[in-house]
Structures are given as C-alpha cells and as structure tokens.
Amino acid sequence: MDIEAGLKAISSRRRAEGETAFPEIQAIVEECQAASRNRRIAAQRERRIADEAAERRRRITHPEDFVADDEIKAMAEKLSAKIGFDQPKEIVIPAPVMLTCPHCSAELPVSPNIRFWNAEELRSHADTLDELQRMADKNRVSQ
C-alpha cells in the first residue's frame, strides 16, 4: 500500500528537464517512506480524534466517574492530614469601603488600609503571618 502510494506520487510529478523516465531507487524508497509516514500520522490523528470523542461521550453518559471539586478538596485535606501538612486558616479579606470622591462625586472603592487598623486587627494579622511562616518552615523540613 505504501509502495503503491509512493509510486503514484512519483508518477504524478512532472519530470525535471533531463530526468529519466524511471527514477533512481533512492527516490522511490524516499517516496515510499514518506507515504508510510503520512499514513501513520493520519492514522494517529484519526485515533486521537476518536479517543477524544469517546472520552466526551463517556463524560456525558457517566458523570459519576469524574470527581467534583469539593471531593478533590476533601481528598486533598485527608491527604495533607495524613502526611502532616498544616492547612492555613481562612484569611478574610474585607470588602472595600465605598467613599464618595470629592471631585467627581462618584462612589469609589477604598481598600482597607493597615494604618487605620486597630490593635486587635494588627495582632490578628501578625498572628496569621507567624502561623503561615511556621507552617512553611515545618512543610519545608518534612519534605
């Protein structure tokens, strides 16, 4: 099949001036190898497309086989508890305060500024940073 495709490619090409009617053996071999390579690449492409279509059909018909995000998070938490990695506590980022601009009278968001934090907020922030640093050190040592 590859030989037939290679010979057909050679026979359908225009001959260069001075080229003989029967090509050299090396030219025939190269054309046959090229035909074989092209057939193999096309077969791989078709196989990949068919596999992707089958995977899409399987995802639609059997959604229970695929894990949801919350299940992945639960598995990661179990694994990290088993290994001994500490999980950071949730860091709450407050919503920005909307203030009126004195120039254009538009409502503009103003992010929380550390200069306006009270002592309790500063201590909480410092404790969170210390806890994250301890966890990073512990995880770095255990790896």
VOGU-3710 file (C-alpha; in Angstrom, 3 decimals, decimal comma):
1> mdieaglkai> 0,000/0,000/0,000  2,807/2,391/0,873  4,749/1,319/-2,189  1,712/1,932/-4,381  1,192/5,411/-2,819  4,894/6,223/-3,241  4,944/5,153/-6,904  1,724/7,071/-7,561  3,296/10,222/-6,059  6,377/9,779/-8,264
11> ssrrraeget> 4,343/9,104/-11,396  2,068/12,120/-10,904  5,008/14,544/-10,594  6,316/16,401/-13,620  9,789/15,307/-14,567  12,542/17,869/-14,461  14,419/18,562/-17,641  16,946/15,862/-18,300  15,409/13,477/-15,712  14,933/9,915/-16,898
21> afpeiqaive> 11,509/8,286/-17,090  12,426/5,731/-14,411  13,649/7,438/-11,198  16,560/6,303/-9,094  15,968/3,630/-6,463  16,694/6,087/-3,625  13,925/8,409/-4,860  11,468/5,511/-4,900  12,485/4,460/-1,371  12,153/8,023/-0,052
31> ecqaasrnrr> 8,681/8,443/-1,599  7,538/5,109/-0,149  8,842/6,103/3,307  7,111/9,480/3,024  3,835/7,775/2,083  4,217/5,404/5,036  4,937/8,309/7,406  1,937/10,286/6,110  -0,345/7,270/6,516  0,920/6,665/10,070
41> iaaqrerria> 0,440/10,346/11,047  -3,089/10,382/9,596  -3,962/7,179/11,467  -2,650/8,638/14,753  -4,668/11,813/14,204  -7,848/9,843/13,474  -7,251/7,623/16,509  -6,721/10,672/18,757  -9,905/12,338/17,463  -11,887/9,122/18,022
51> deaaerrrri> -10,458/8,761/21,557  -11,361/12,356/22,415  -14,909/11,859/21,107  -15,256/8,641/23,116  -13,987/10,435/26,246  -16,524/13,246/25,738  -19,337/10,689/25,323  -18,177/8,868/28,452  -18,113/12,095/30,474  -21,691/12,817/29,373
61> thpedfvadd> -23,058/9,308/29,936  -21,157/8,559/33,194  -20,644/11,810/35,136  -20,350/9,834/38,388  -16,936/8,561/37,264  -15,474/12,041/37,376  -14,629/13,729/40,666  -16,154/17,078/41,619  -14,121/19,989/43,005  -15,399/19,618/46,562
71> eikamaekls> -14,475/15,936/46,521  -10,964/16,824/45,336  -10,662/19,369/48,151  -11,799/16,772/50,699  -9,296/14,231/49,345  -6,502/16,834/49,481  -7,390/17,674/53,092  -7,333/13,987/54,054  -4,009/13,502/52,310  -2,438/16,557/53,911
81> akigfdqpke> -3,700/15,429/57,336  -2,191/12,005/56,703  1,156/13,466/55,643  1,118/16,030/58,429  0,969/19,264/56,475  -0,783/22,047/58,339  -3,507/23,883/56,493  -3,621/27,669/56,757  -6,703/29,177/58,298  -9,025/31,123/56,064
91> ivipapvmlt> -7,876/34,706/55,598  -10,845/37,002/55,451  -10,421/39,936/53,107  -12,953/42,609/53,979  -14,945/44,233/51,234  -13,705/47,680/50,267  -15,499/50,659/51,728  -17,270/52,816/49,153  -16,457/56,513/49,564  -17,654/59,491/47,564
101> cphcsaelpv> -14,991/61,259/45,540  -14,880/64,990/46,357  -14,060/65,872/42,736  -16,485/63,811/40,662  -18,996/62,691/43,338  -18,672/59,058/42,197  -18,656/56,107/44,573  -15,101/54,733/44,646  -13,891/51,610/46,468  -11,226/52,232/49,083
111> spnirfwnae> -9,329/49,155/50,219  -8,714/48,632/53,933  -5,578/50,452/54,978  -3,274/48,971/57,604  -2,698/52,446/59,049  -6,329/52,546/60,161  -6,403/49,103/61,772  -6,989/48,868/65,479  -4,754/46,831/67,804  -6,931/43,708/67,539
121> elrshadtld> -6,718/43,643/63,724  -2,945/44,202/63,796  -2,435/41,334/66,289  -4,613/39,018/64,204  -2,662/39,873/61,060  0,680/39,343/62,803  -0,505/36,002/64,238  -1,603/34,870/60,780  1,782/35,782/59,302  3,601/33,931/62,108
131> elqrmadknr> 1,402/30,865/61,652  1,990/30,821/57,898  5,749/31,129/58,431  5,775/28,241/60,957  3,760/26,044/58,585  6,060/26,862/55,666  9,122/26,006/57,769  7,570/22,761/59,002  6,486/21,710/55,499  9,894/22,609/54,069
141> vsq> 11,657/20,473/56,702  9,306/17,495/56,314  9,801/17,345/52,552
//
